[in-house]
Amino acid sequence: MKEWALFGLFLFVGIGMLVSGIVYMRKEKDDTESVKIYRVVSIIGVVSTIGAVAYRALI
């Protein structure tokens, strides 16, 4: 049961970071420093989501 909870948590956080990074990156598209920060947040979200799916596929 704890594997499903961990999977759900990482999936939820990863998708949340991905979506929020994309939304704010589009909102602040004129500020290059903000775009860099939100791009990193989006990349971390993608990595977390892929990691959660890979974790669930392997276990």
C-alpha positions as CSV (number, residue, x, y, z in Angstrom):
1,M,0.0,0.0,0.0
2,K,2.9,2.4,0.7
3,E,4.1,2.0,-2.9
4,W,0.8,3.3,-4.2
5,A,0.9,6.3,-1.8
6,L,4.5,7.1,-2.8
7,F,3.6,6.8,-6.4
8,G,0.5,9.0,-6.0
9,L,2.5,11.6,-4.1
10,F,5.3,11.9,-6.6
11,L,2.9,11.9,-9.5
12,F,0.7,14.6,-8.0
13,V,3.7,16.8,-7.1
14,G,5.4,16.3,-10.4
15,I,2.4,17.1,-12.5
16,G,1.7,20.1,-10.2
17,M,5.2,21.5,-10.7
18,L,5.1,20.9,-14.4
19,V,1.8,22.7,-14.9
20,S,2.6,25.6,-12.6
21,G,6.0,26.1,-14.2
22,I,4.4,26.2,-17.7
23,V,1.6,28.6,-16.6
24,Y,3.9,31.0,-14.9
25,M,6.6,30.7,-17.6
26,R,4.0,31.8,-20.2
27,K,2.7,34.6,-17.8
28,E,6.2,36.0,-17.3
29,K,7.5,35.5,-20.8
30,D,9.1,39.0,-21.0
31,D,11.3,38.5,-18.0
32,T,14.2,36.2,-19.0
33,E,15.3,35.5,-15.4
34,S,11.8,34.3,-14.4
35,V,11.6,32.2,-17.5
36,K,14.8,30.4,-16.6
37,I,13.5,29.7,-13.1
38,Y,10.1,28.4,-14.2
39,R,11.8,26.3,-16.9
40,V,13.9,24.6,-14.1
41,V,10.7,24.0,-12.1
42,S,9.0,22.5,-15.1
43,I,12.0,20.2,-15.8
44,I,12.0,19.1,-12.1
45,G,8.3,18.3,-12.5
46,V,8.9,16.2,-15.6
47,V,11.7,14.3,-13.9
48,S,9.6,13.7,-10.8
49,T,6.6,12.5,-13.0
50,I,8.8,10.1,-15.1
51,G,10.5,8.9,-11.9
52,A,7.1,8.1,-10.3
53,V,5.9,6.2,-13.4
54,A,9.2,4.3,-13.7
55,Y,9.0,3.4,-10.0
56,R,5.5,2.1,-10.3
57,A,6.4,0.1,-13.5
58,L,9.4,-1.5,-11.8
59,I,7.8,-2.3,-8.4
